Amino acid sequence: MKTESRWLKPENIFRLFGMGVFIYLFFGFMILPNLNTLTQIFSTKNAAGEADPFAVIRFFFAGNMGTYVLNSLKLGIGLIITVNVVGISVVLLTEYFDIKGAKILRMGYMTTLIYSGVALVTGYLFLYDNNGILTTALHNAYPQVDKNWFSGFNAVMFTMTFATTSNHMLFLRNAIRNIDFNTVEAARNLGARPMKVLWKVVFPTLIPTLFSLTVMTFITGLCAMSAPTLLGYDSINPEIVRLAGSSIADEAFPQARAALLSIILALFTIVLLTGLSAYERKGHYLSVSKTKAKLVKQKIHNPVANVLAHIYAYVLFVIYMTPVVMIILFSFQTYGAIRMKTLDISNWTLLNFFGKADYSYLTSRGTYRVREGAISGLFSNADTLGGIRISFILSAIAAALACVIVVVAVNYIFKNKKKGVVLEYALLFPWLLPTILICYSYRTYFNSNDVWYVGNTNLYYMENVRLLIIIAYTVVKLPFSLRMIKAAYYAIDEELEDAARNLGASGLTTMMKIKLPIILPSVLAVFALNFNALFTEYDMGATFASSYGTTYAMVMQSMTQEEGLYGFNVNASGRRAASTVFVMIVSGLVLYLVYGVGARDLGERLALKEKRKQRRERVLRKLGWGRSP
């Protein structure tokens, strides 16, 4: 009877139920769809209708599929060089060397944190495409300049070089700020020159971080989606999405070809992440003094080098800031001014954000026709509002689900050290696979009425695709959420749990009333970062693209394709600029709440609260409403 009553406890019932649900979800949404993708490669049929397991592999070597792989490898290798050069430069210029205006420079270099993906690429297109502001100005000044220069590999390399240095500003910046200045000072006292100190003392401490950033940069280039798609570069991910929407009537076994490219991408990712994990397990240690000193910025004493460093710093600042400034300015310009790429204070308007206006145009018969409300603002256009609504709801649900799943899982991992290892690796499993493979597998596997695992329901059909997007969003964000929330759990004092247990509290009560309040700030931060990334996510949106699942990023990408055609989407460029500004505001607010308000400790918050109270009392006293001191 004691054994039965022990198993009937709510805590054990909840644990068993949770394990059953997790096993069901893991096999149903991680294992089976990806296995189905793998089998597609070997289930192709020839013209006679006979199974030919190696047909797609022969096609790979005989056709142009290898070109997409080589192009992605070329992009990944190129980004390793360019992103590390620029990323290390911007961090050294703002954190290590004494550069005038470093705070302003840092703000410019960190703009990629508030807009990325399709929003960032469209910003660069706004400047550099064949009708871009800077390209038009350059062509007017020098007619021999090719207006189509910003396309293909060079355009993708240029855009992604400055788009992917955000990881350096987050992680390498923290690594440099944690360097013990005593080691730098000791080397200087021994007569080492500044550059030798940087090369022999500083860089060796940054090698683990740089290695991780290099691997992640290569994977980013390998799995690039938005930049190659919008800038016309043939790489793996855009080709997978194209093949996923094709049929046998259009070309030979497109689904199997997409599956093969997805598996190739997965193999590259697995090898790189395995190498990174093996490198991290070796451990890296640095001997430092017992009293660690804060790093002091180093002056560049050579006047020529100092001037060149400042010039280089501000050139980079201009490159980072020009798209941001131009997008903001042109988001307040009329349709005609944007089309002509001219800034005029008299054309200042809020129409790209709010309201509607009629549009008159000349028909082929030579008569003017008026289309009512054809010019519409971001918050007055049905398509953009629909995209914002869908992305906001789906991203919020997925970000919350990822946090809830990980909080429950991490609590189990910490309570069951040995059994929890299996659960931890299961949650990290999506990191081994490219996002495009997971999404493609979902699209092909669940686009059927014969999947018994989900009750023979077609999850890709009509409104069901939104549920499929939520599941994909959640799965992709599980590894990141696990790493962040697990780190927060280490801050919980085990004595608190022991005290709660001694007072008779159950494990569930301890979790809800003791542990959760402690880790809640970190959980909310992870939720905010997940939401921020998913709100403007493009790769998954492109894979699941349908009339019922058009996300905000897809709306932003497509709104200019039919600009002005038959009087529709007249000011799509202006609305796209306004959309980018909206994304910047949302992302900036989230980052401020996470790294600004959320990063303050209790003492800082109490001090700020006291300052606000004193400021309020001073204002009230001046107005005669407050108490005299």
C-alpha positions as CSV (number, residue, x, y, z in Angstrom):
1,M,0.0,0.0,0.0
2,K,2.9,2.4,0.7
3,T,4.3,1.7,-2.7
4,E,1.0,2.4,-4.4
5,S,0.4,5.6,-2.4
6,R,3.9,6.8,-3.3
7,W,3.3,6.4,-7.0
8,L,-0.1,8.1,-6.7
9,K,1.5,11.3,-5.4
10,P,0.7,14.3,-7.6
11,E,4.5,14.9,-8.1
12,N,5.1,11.4,-9.5
13,I,1.9,11.5,-11.7
14,F,3.1,14.8,-13.1
15,R,6.6,13.4,-13.7
16,L,5.2,10.3,-15.5
17,F,2.9,12.4,-17.6
18,G,5.7,14.8,-18.5
19,M,8.0,12.0,-19.5
20,G,5.3,10.5,-21.7
21,V,4.5,13.8,-23.4
22,F,8.2,14.5,-24.0
23,I,8.9,11.1,-25.5
24,Y,5.9,11.5,-27.8
25,L,7.0,15.0,-28.9
26,F,10.7,14.0,-29.3
27,F,10.0,11.0,-31.6
28,G,7.1,12.7,-33.4
29,F,8.6,16.1,-34.1
30,M,12.4,15.4,-34.1
31,I,13.1,11.8,-35.1
32,L,10.3,10.7,-37.5
33,P,10.2,13.8,-39.8
34,N,13.9,13.9,-40.3
35,L,14.0,10.1,-40.9
36,N,11.3,10.6,-43.5
37,T,13.5,13.3,-45.2
38,L,16.4,10.8,-45.3
39,T,14.4,8.1,-46.8
40,Q,13.2,10.5,-49.6
41,I,16.7,10.4,-51.0
42,F,16.7,6.7,-51.6
43,S,13.0,6.3,-52.6
44,T,13.2,8.0,-56.0
45,K,11.8,6.4,-59.1
46,N,13.1,6.4,-62.7
47,A,11.2,7.1,-65.9
48,A,9.9,3.5,-65.9
49,G,8.4,3.9,-62.4
50,E,11.0,1.6,-60.8
51,A,12.7,2.4,-57.6
52,D,16.2,3.8,-58.1
53,P,17.8,4.6,-54.7
54,F,20.9,6.3,-56.2
55,A,19.2,8.4,-58.9
56,V,19.3,11.6,-57.0
57,I,23.0,11.0,-56.0
58,R,23.9,10.5,-59.6
59,F,22.0,13.7,-60.5
60,F,24.0,15.5,-57.8
61,F,27.3,14.8,-59.5
62,A,26.0,15.1,-63.0
63,G,23.9,18.3,-62.6
64,N,24.4,21.7,-60.9
65,M,23.4,20.7,-57.4
66,G,27.1,20.6,-56.4
67,T,27.3,24.3,-57.4
68,Y,24.9,25.3,-54.5
69,V,27.1,23.4,-52.0
70,L,30.3,25.0,-53.3
71,N,28.7,28.4,-53.3
72,S,27.7,28.0,-49.6
73,L,31.1,26.7,-48.7
74,K,32.7,29.7,-50.5
75,L,30.4,32.1,-48.6
76,G,31.1,30.4,-45.2
77,I,34.9,30.4,-45.7
78,G,34.8,34.0,-47.0
79,L,32.8,35.2,-44.0
80,I,35.3,33.6,-41.6
81,I,37.9,36.0,-42.8
82,T,35.8,39.2,-43.3
83,V,33.6,38.8,-40.2
84,N,36.5,38.1,-37.9
85,V,38.5,41.0,-39.3
86,V,35.6,43.5,-38.9
87,G,34.3,41.9,-35.7
88,I,37.6,41.9,-33.9
89,S,38.3,45.4,-35.1
90,V,35.1,46.9,-33.8
91,V,35.5,45.3,-30.4
92,L,39.2,46.4,-30.0
93,L,38.3,49.9,-31.1
94,T,35.6,50.3,-28.5
95,E,36.9,48.2,-25.6
96,Y,40.7,47.8,-25.8
97,F,42.1,50.9,-27.5
98,D,41.5,54.5,-26.3
99,I,39.5,55.9,-29.3
100,K,37.7,59.2,-29.1
101,G,33.9,58.8,-29.2
102,A,34.0,55.1,-28.3
103,K,30.5,55.2,-26.8
104,I,29.0,56.6,-30.0
105,L,31.0,54.1,-32.1
106,R,29.7,51.3,-30.0
107,M,26.1,52.3,-30.5
108,G,26.7,52.3,-34.3
109,Y,28.4,48.9,-34.3
110,M,25.6,47.4,-32.2
111,T,22.8,48.5,-34.6
112,T,22.8,45.0,-36.1
113,L,21.3,43.8,-32.8
114,I,18.1,45.8,-33.4
115,Y,17.5,44.7,-36.9
116,S,18.6,41.7,-38.8
117,G,17.6,39.1,-41.4
118,V,15.2,40.4,-44.1
119,A,14.9,43.8,-42.4
120,L,18.6,44.4,-42.5
121,V,19.0,43.1,-46.1
122,T,16.1,45.3,-47.3
123,G,17.9,48.2,-45.6
124,Y,21.1,47.6,-47.6
125,L,19.0,47.1,-50.8
126,F,17.4,50.5,-50.1
127,L,20.9,52.0,-50.4
128,Y,22.8,49.9,-52.9
129,D,20.5,48.1,-55.3
130,N,20.1,49.4,-58.9
131,N,17.7,52.1,-57.8
132,G,19.3,52.5,-54.4
133,I,20.0,56.0,-52.9
134,L,23.8,55.7,-52.9
135,T,24.0,53.7,-56.2
136,T,21.8,56.3,-57.9
137,A,23.9,59.2,-56.6
138,L,27.1,57.4,-57.6
139,H,25.8,56.6,-61.1
140,N,24.7,60.2,-61.6
141,A,28.2,61.4,-60.6
142,Y,30.0,58.6,-62.6
143,P,27.8,57.2,-65.4
144,Q,30.3,54.5,-66.1
145,V,29.4,52.8,-62.8
146,D,27.3,49.7,-63.2
147,K,24.0,50.2,-61.4
148,N,23.6,46.4,-60.9
149,W,26.9,46.0,-59.0
150,F,25.1,45.1,-55.7
151,S,24.1,41.5,-56.4
152,G,25.4,38.0,-56.2
153,F,28.3,36.9,-54.1
154,N,29.9,40.3,-53.5
155,A,26.6,41.8,-52.3
156,V,25.9,38.9,-50.0
157,M,29.5,39.0,-48.6
158,F,29.3,42.7,-48.0
159,T,25.9,42.6,-46.3
160,M,26.6,39.5,-44.1
161,T,30.0,40.8,-43.1
162,F,28.4,43.7,-41.3
163,A,25.3,41.8,-40.3
164,T,26.9,39.0,-38.4
165,T,29.4,41.0,-36.2
166,S,26.7,41.2,-33.6
167,N,28.0,38.0,-32.0
168,H,31.4,39.6,-31.7
169,M,29.9,42.6,-30.0
170,L,28.1,40.4,-27.5
171,F,30.6,37.6,-26.7
172,L,34.0,38.8,-27.7
173,R,33.3,42.2,-26.0
174,N,32.5,40.4,-22.7
175,A,35.7,38.3,-23.1
176,I,37.9,41.4,-23.5
177,R,36.3,43.2,-20.6
178,N,37.0,40.2,-18.4
179,I,40.8,40.2,-19.2
180,D,42.9,40.8,-16.1
181,F,44.7,44.1,-16.6
182,N,47.5,43.0,-14.3
183,T,48.8,40.6,-17.0
184,V,48.8,43.4,-19.6
185,E,50.6,45.8,-17.2
186,A,53.2,43.1,-16.3
187,A,54.0,42.6,-20.0
188,R,54.3,46.4,-20.5
189,N,56.6,46.7,-17.5
190,L,58.8,44.0,-19.0
191,G,59.3,46.3,-22.1
192,A,56.8,44.7,-24.5
193,R,55.4,47.0,-27.1
194,P,51.6,47.6,-27.3
195,M,51.1,45.4,-30.4
196,K,53.2,42.6,-28.9
197,V,51.1,42.7,-25.7
198,L,48.0,42.5,-27.8
199,W,49.3,39.6,-29.8
200,K,51.1,37.6,-27.1
201,V,49.0,38.4,-24.0
202,V,45.5,39.5,-25.0
203,F,44.7,37.3,-28.1
204,P,45.7,34.0,-26.4
205,T,43.0,34.6,-23.7
206,L,40.4,35.2,-26.5
207,I,41.2,32.0,-28.5
208,P,38.3,29.9,-27.1
209,T,35.8,32.7,-27.8
210,L,37.2,33.4,-31.2
211,F,37.1,29.7,-32.1
212,S,33.5,29.5,-31.1
213,L,32.7,32.6,-33.1
214,T,34.5,31.3,-36.2
215,V,32.6,28.0,-36.2
216,M,29.2,29.8,-35.7
217,T,30.1,32.3,-38.4
218,F,30.9,29.5,-40.9
219,I,27.6,27.8,-40.0
220,T,25.8,31.1,-40.5
221,G,27.3,31.5,-44.0
222,L,26.6,27.9,-44.8
223,C,22.9,28.2,-43.8
224,A,22.4,31.7,-45.1
225,M,18.9,32.3,-46.4
226,S,17.6,35.9,-46.5
227,A,20.7,37.6,-48.0
228,P,21.2,35.0,-50.8
229,T,17.5,35.0,-51.6
230,L,17.1,38.8,-51.8
231,L,20.5,39.4,-53.5
232,G,20.4,36.7,-56.1
233,Y,23.1,34.2,-54.9
234,D,22.7,30.5,-55.5
235,S,23.3,28.8,-52.2
236,I,21.9,25.7,-50.5
237,N,19.0,27.1,-48.4
238,P,17.2,29.1,-51.1
239,E,17.5,26.1,-53.4
240,I,15.9,23.8,-50.8
241,V,13.0,26.2,-50.4
242,R,12.6,26.5,-54.2
243,L,12.6,22.7,-54.6
244,A,10.2,22.2,-51.7
245,G,7.6,24.2,-53.6
246,S,8.2,22.4,-56.9
247,S,6.7,19.2,-58.3
248,I,7.7,16.3,-60.5
249,A,5.9,18.0,-63.4
250,D,8.3,20.9,-63.2
251,E,11.6,19.1,-62.8
252,A,13.2,15.7,-61.9
253,F,12.5,14.5,-58.3
254,P,12.6,17.9,-56.6
255,Q,11.7,16.6,-53.1
256,A,14.5,14.1,-53.1
257,R,17.0,16.7,-54.3
258,A,15.8,19.1,-51.5
259,A,16.2,16.3,-49.0
260,L,19.8,15.5,-50.2
261,L,20.8,19.2,-49.9
262,S,19.3,19.3,-46.4
263,I,21.2,16.2,-45.3
264,I,24.5,17.6,-46.7
265,L,23.8,20.8,-44.7
266,A,23.1,18.7,-41.6
267,L,26.3,16.7,-42.0
268,F,28.4,19.9,-42.2
269,T,26.7,21.3,-39.1
270,I,27.1,18.1,-37.1
271,V,30.8,17.9,-37.9
272,L,31.4,21.5,-37.0
273,L,29.4,21.5,-33.7
274,T,31.1,18.2,-32.7
275,G,34.5,19.7,-33.3
276,L,33.5,22.8,-31.3
277,S,32.2,20.6,-28.4
278,A,35.4,18.6,-28.4
279,Y,37.5,21.7,-28.3
280,E,35.5,23.2,-25.4
281,R,35.8,19.9,-23.4
282,K,39.6,20.2,-23.4
283,G,39.4,23.2,-21.1
284,H,41.3,26.5,-21.4
285,Y,42.9,28.1,-18.4
286,L,44.7,31.3,-17.8
287,S,46.9,32.1,-14.9
288,V,45.8,35.4,-13.4
289,S,46.7,37.4,-10.2
290,K,44.7,36.9,-7.0
291,T,43.3,40.4,-7.2
292,K,41.9,40.8,-10.7
293,A,42.2,44.3,-12.1
294,K,39.8,46.0,-14.5
295,L,41.1,46.4,-18.0
296,V,42.3,50.0,-18.8
297,K,42.0,51.2,-22.3
298,Q,45.4,51.4,-24.1
299,K,46.5,54.6,-25.8
300,I,48.0,54.4,-29.3
301,H,51.2,56.5,-28.9
302,N,52.2,56.4,-32.6
303,P,50.5,59.6,-34.0
304,V,50.2,58.1,-37.5
305,A,48.7,54.8,-36.2
306,N,46.4,56.7,-33.9
307,V,45.0,58.8,-36.8
308,L,44.6,55.8,-39.1
309,A,42.8,53.9,-36.3
310,H,40.4,56.8,-35.8
311,I,39.7,57.0,-39.5
312,Y,39.1,53.3,-39.8
313,A,36.8,53.4,-36.8
314,Y,34.6,56.1,-38.2
315,V,34.6,54.7,-41.7
316,L,33.1,51.5,-40.2
317,F,30.7,53.6,-38.2
318,V,29.4,55.3,-41.4
319,I,29.0,51.9,-43.0
320,Y,27.0,50.6,-40.1
321,M,24.9,53.7,-39.5
322,T,24.1,54.9,-43.1
323,P,21.4,52.2,-43.7
324,V,19.8,52.9,-40.4
325,V,19.7,56.7,-40.8
326,M,18.5,56.6,-44.4
327,I,15.8,54.1,-43.7
328,I,14.5,56.3,-40.8
329,L,14.6,59.4,-42.9
330,F,12.9,57.9,-46.0
331,S,10.2,56.3,-43.8
332,F,8.9,59.8,-43.4
333,Q,9.0,60.7,-47.1
334,T,6.3,60.6,-49.7
335,Y,6.0,57.9,-52.3
336,G,7.3,60.3,-55.1
337,A,10.3,61.3,-53.0
338,I,11.2,57.7,-52.2
339,R,10.8,56.7,-55.9
340,M,13.1,59.6,-57.0
341,K,15.5,58.9,-54.0
342,T,15.4,62.6,-53.0
343,L,15.1,64.0,-49.4
344,D,12.9,67.0,-49.1
345,I,11.6,68.5,-45.8
346,S,8.4,69.6,-47.7
347,N,7.7,65.9,-48.4
348,W,7.7,65.0,-44.7
349,T,4.8,62.7,-43.9
350,L,3.5,60.1,-41.5
351,L,1.6,58.3,-44.2
352,N,4.0,55.4,-44.4
353,F,3.0,54.6,-40.8
354,F,-0.6,55.8,-40.5
355,G,-3.6,56.5,-42.6
356,K,-4.5,56.1,-46.3
357,A,-4.6,58.3,-49.4
358,D,-6.0,58.0,-52.9
359,Y,-3.7,57.3,-55.9
360,S,-4.3,58.6,-59.4
361,Y,-2.5,57.1,-62.4
362,L,-2.5,57.2,-66.1
363,T,-4.0,54.2,-67.8
364,S,-2.9,52.7,-71.2
365,R,-5.8,54.5,-72.8
366,G,-4.4,57.9,-71.7
367,T,-7.1,58.6,-69.1
368,Y,-6.5,59.2,-65.4
369,R,-7.9,56.7,-62.9
370,V,-8.2,57.1,-59.2
371,R,-7.8,54.1,-56.9
372,E,-9.1,55.0,-53.4
373,G,-6.8,54.2,-50.5
374,A,-4.1,52.7,-52.7
375,I,-1.5,54.5,-50.6
376,S,-1.6,53.0,-47.1
377,G,0.6,53.2,-44.0
378,L,2.1,50.3,-42.1
379,F,-0.7,50.3,-39.5
380,S,-3.4,50.9,-42.1
381,N,-2.5,48.2,-44.6
382,A,-4.3,44.8,-44.2
383,D,-1.3,42.7,-45.4
384,T,1.3,44.3,-43.1
385,L,-1.1,44.3,-40.1
386,G,-1.9,40.6,-40.8
387,G,1.8,39.8,-40.9
388,I,2.5,41.6,-37.7
389,R,-0.5,39.9,-36.0
390,I,0.5,36.4,-37.1
391,S,4.2,36.9,-36.3
392,F,3.5,38.5,-32.9
393,I,1.1,35.7,-31.8
394,L,3.1,32.8,-33.1
395,S,6.4,34.1,-31.8
396,A,5.0,34.9,-28.3
397,I,3.4,31.4,-28.0
398,A,6.6,29.6,-29.3
399,A,8.9,31.7,-27.1
400,A,6.8,31.0,-24.0
401,L,6.5,27.3,-24.8
402,A,10.3,26.9,-25.2
403,C,10.8,28.5,-21.8
404,V,8.2,26.4,-20.0
405,I,9.5,23.2,-21.5
406,V,13.1,24.0,-20.6
407,V,12.3,25.2,-17.1
408,V,10.5,21.9,-16.3
409,A,13.3,19.9,-18.1
410,V,16.2,21.7,-16.3
411,N,14.5,21.1,-12.9
412,Y,14.5,17.4,-13.7
413,I,18.1,17.5,-15.0
414,F,19.3,19.0,-11.7
415,K,17.4,16.6,-9.6
416,N,18.4,13.5,-11.6
417,K,22.0,14.0,-12.6
418,K,22.4,10.7,-14.5
419,K,19.0,10.3,-16.1
420,G,18.9,14.0,-16.9
421,V,21.8,13.6,-19.3
422,V,19.6,11.9,-21.9
423,L,17.0,14.6,-21.6
424,E,19.6,17.3,-22.0
425,Y,21.0,15.8,-25.1
426,A,17.5,15.4,-26.5
427,L,16.8,19.1,-26.0
428,L,20.2,20.0,-27.7
429,F,19.4,17.7,-30.7
430,P,17.9,20.6,-32.8
431,W,21.3,22.3,-32.7
432,L,22.8,19.5,-34.7
433,L,20.4,20.1,-37.6
434,P,20.1,23.2,-39.8
435,T,16.8,25.1,-39.3
436,I,16.0,24.6,-43.0
437,L,16.2,20.8,-42.6
438,I,13.8,20.8,-39.6
439,C,11.3,23.0,-41.4
440,Y,11.6,21.1,-44.7
441,S,11.1,17.8,-42.8
442,Y,8.0,19.2,-41.1
443,R,6.6,20.5,-44.4
444,T,6.9,17.2,-46.3
445,Y,6.1,14.8,-43.4
446,F,3.1,16.5,-42.1
447,N,1.7,17.6,-45.5
448,S,-0.4,14.4,-45.6
449,N,-3.6,12.9,-44.1
450,D,-1.8,9.6,-43.4
451,V,0.4,10.6,-40.4
452,W,-1.0,8.5,-37.6
453,Y,1.2,10.3,-35.1
454,V,-1.0,13.5,-35.3
455,G,-4.3,11.8,-35.7
456,N,-4.2,11.7,-39.6
457,T,-4.4,15.5,-39.7
458,N,-2.7,17.5,-42.4
459,L,-0.8,20.1,-40.4
460,Y,0.3,22.0,-43.5
461,Y,-3.3,22.5,-44.7
462,M,-4.9,25.9,-44.3
463,E,-4.9,27.3,-40.8
464,N,-3.1,24.2,-39.4
465,V,0.1,25.5,-40.8
466,R,0.2,28.1,-38.0
467,L,0.4,25.2,-35.5
468,L,3.2,23.7,-37.5
469,I,5.1,27.1,-37.4
470,I,4.7,27.3,-33.6
471,I,6.1,23.8,-33.2
472,A,9.0,24.6,-35.5
473,Y,9.7,27.9,-33.7
474,T,9.6,26.1,-30.4
475,V,11.9,23.2,-31.4
476,V,14.5,25.5,-32.9
477,K,14.7,27.7,-29.8
478,L,15.0,24.8,-27.3
479,P,18.8,24.5,-27.3
480,F,19.4,28.2,-26.8
481,S,16.8,28.3,-24.0
482,L,18.4,25.3,-22.3
483,R,21.9,26.8,-22.3
484,M,20.7,30.1,-20.8
485,I,18.2,28.8,-18.2
486,K,20.5,26.0,-17.1
487,A,23.1,28.6,-16.4
488,A,20.6,30.5,-14.2
489,Y,19.9,27.3,-12.2
490,Y,23.4,27.3,-10.9
491,A,22.6,30.5,-8.9
492,I,20.1,28.6,-6.8
493,D,21.4,27.8,-3.4
494,E,20.8,24.1,-2.7
495,E,20.3,24.9,1.0
496,L,17.0,26.6,0.1
497,E,15.7,23.4,-1.4
498,D,16.8,21.4,1.6
499,A,15.1,23.9,3.9
500,A,11.9,23.6,1.9
501,R,12.0,19.8,2.0
502,N,12.6,19.8,5.7
503,L,9.5,22.0,6.1
504,G,7.4,19.4,4.3
505,A,7.1,21.1,0.9
506,S,6.7,18.8,-2.1
507,G,9.0,19.0,-5.1
508,L,6.3,20.8,-7.1
509,T,5.7,23.4,-4.4
510,T,9.5,24.0,-4.0
511,M,9.8,24.5,-7.8
512,M,6.9,27.0,-8.0
513,K,7.5,29.0,-4.8
514,I,11.3,28.8,-4.3
515,K,13.2,28.1,-7.5
516,L,11.0,29.8,-10.1
517,P,11.0,33.3,-8.4
518,I,14.9,33.1,-8.4
519,I,15.3,32.2,-12.0
520,L,12.3,34.2,-13.3
521,P,14.4,37.2,-14.5
522,S,16.6,34.9,-16.6
523,V,13.5,33.1,-17.9
524,L,11.9,36.4,-18.9
525,A,15.1,37.5,-20.6
526,V,15.3,34.2,-22.6
527,F,11.6,34.7,-23.6
528,A,12.3,38.2,-24.8
529,L,15.4,37.2,-26.8
530,N,13.5,34.3,-28.3
531,F,10.6,36.5,-29.3
532,N,12.9,39.1,-30.7
533,A,14.6,36.5,-33.0
534,L,11.3,34.9,-34.1
535,F,9.4,38.1,-34.7
536,T,11.4,38.9,-37.9
537,E,12.5,35.3,-38.7
538,Y,12.7,34.7,-42.4
539,D,14.1,31.1,-43.0
540,M,11.2,29.2,-41.4
541,G,8.6,31.7,-42.8
542,A,9.9,31.1,-46.3
543,T,9.7,27.3,-45.9
544,F,6.1,27.3,-44.5
545,A,5.0,30.1,-46.9
546,S,1.3,29.9,-47.6
547,S,-1.7,32.3,-47.6
548,Y,-2.6,31.2,-44.1
549,G,1.0,31.4,-42.7
550,T,2.4,34.6,-44.2
551,T,4.7,36.0,-41.5
552,Y,5.8,39.6,-41.0
553,A,9.2,38.9,-42.6
554,M,7.6,37.4,-45.7
555,V,5.3,40.4,-46.0
556,M,8.3,42.7,-45.8
557,Q,10.1,40.7,-48.4
558,S,7.3,40.5,-50.9
559,M,5.6,43.9,-50.5
560,T,7.7,45.6,-53.2
561,Q,7.4,42.9,-55.9
562,E,4.2,44.3,-57.2
563,E,4.7,47.9,-56.2
564,G,2.4,50.2,-58.2
565,L,1.2,47.3,-60.4
566,Y,-2.4,48.2,-61.4
567,G,-2.5,50.8,-58.7
568,F,-1.8,48.4,-55.8
569,N,0.9,48.6,-53.2
570,V,1.8,52.0,-54.4
571,N,4.1,53.1,-51.5
572,A,5.4,49.6,-50.7
573,S,9.0,50.9,-50.5
574,G,8.0,53.5,-47.9
575,R,5.9,51.0,-46.0
576,R,8.9,48.6,-46.0
577,A,11.1,51.4,-44.6
578,A,8.5,52.1,-41.9
579,S,8.3,48.4,-41.2
580,T,12.0,48.3,-40.7
581,V,11.8,51.2,-38.3
582,F,9.0,49.4,-36.4
583,V,11.2,46.3,-36.1
584,M,14.1,48.5,-34.8
585,I,11.8,50.0,-32.1
586,V,10.5,46.6,-31.0
587,S,13.9,45.0,-31.0
588,G,15.5,47.9,-29.2
589,L,12.9,47.9,-26.5
590,V,13.3,44.2,-25.9
591,L,17.1,44.6,-25.7
592,Y,16.8,47.5,-23.3
593,L,14.5,45.5,-21.1
594,V,16.9,42.5,-21.1
595,Y,20.3,44.1,-21.0
596,G,19.4,47.5,-19.6
597,V,16.7,47.2,-16.9
598,G,17.1,43.4,-16.6
599,A,20.9,43.6,-16.1
600,R,20.6,45.7,-13.0
601,D,21.1,44.0,-9.7
602,L,18.8,44.6,-6.7
603,G,21.0,47.3,-5.2
604,E,21.0,49.3,-8.5
605,R,17.2,49.0,-8.8
606,L,16.7,50.2,-5.2
607,A,19.0,53.1,-5.7
608,L,17.2,54.1,-8.9
609,K,13.8,53.8,-7.1
610,E,15.1,56.1,-4.4
611,K,16.3,58.7,-6.9
612,R,13.0,58.7,-8.7
613,K,11.2,59.1,-5.4
614,Q,13.5,62.1,-4.4
615,R,13.0,63.7,-7.9
616,R,9.2,63.3,-7.6
617,E,9.2,64.9,-4.1
618,R,11.3,67.8,-5.3
619,V,8.9,68.5,-8.2
620,L,5.9,68.3,-5.8
621,R,7.5,70.7,-3.3
622,K,8.1,73.2,-6.1
623,L,4.5,73.0,-7.0
624,G,3.5,73.4,-3.4
625,W,2.0,70.0,-3.1
626,G,4.7,68.1,-1.2
627,R,5.9,68.1,2.3
628,S,8.7,70.5,3.3
629,P,12.0,68.7,4.1
